[in-house]
């Protein structure tokens, strides 16, 4: 039986800073993307995918129940 090849990804997670405005991709999100992609490249991480919470901050969790 042939083995199914698994495709692994490198998840790059960006989170909204409470110092940012809520207009599209915030400045901190853009900065985080740049820093994460540089880190991934320097460490030879492949198949990178971004996961972005641009609109939620850690303080929003208190409101979710």
N, C-alpha and C positions, 0 to 999 in steps of 0.2 A: 504494500500500500504506500503510495507516495505521500510524503510529508508536506503539509501545507505550510508555505513559507509565511512567517509572521512579519508584519511590517510594524516596526516600532517607531514611535515619534518622540521628540523632545518637546515637552510642554513648557512654554514660556508664558508665565502668568503676570499680567499687569493689573494693578489695582488703582483706582481713583484716589488721589490725595484730597483730603478735605480742604486744602488750600486752593484748589482749582475751581474754575467756573464749570458749569454744566453745559457747555456748548461744544458738542461733537467730541472728537478725541482731544483730551486735555493736554496741556504742555507736559505734565508729569507722565502721562501715558506715552507720549512720543519719546521722552527721555528714557523711560524704562525700556521701551522697545529697542532703542539704540544700544543701551547698555547690555541688555540681554542678548541681542544678536551678536554683539562684539564678544561677549563671554562664550557664547556657543561656538563661534568661529575659532576663538583661541583654544578651546578645549575639544575641538573636532567633534562637536555634537551635531548629529545629522537629523534630517526630517523634522525641522523645527516648525511648530505651530503655535500661534499666539492665542491665548485665552485672556479676554479683556473684560474687566468689570468697570467700565467707564460710565458711572451713573450710580454706583453703590459704593459705600465706604463701610468700614468695619462698624461704625456707629449705627448704621442702618439695621444691623442684626437685632438690636434691642427692640425695634419696632415690629419685627417679624415673629409671629407666634403661631 
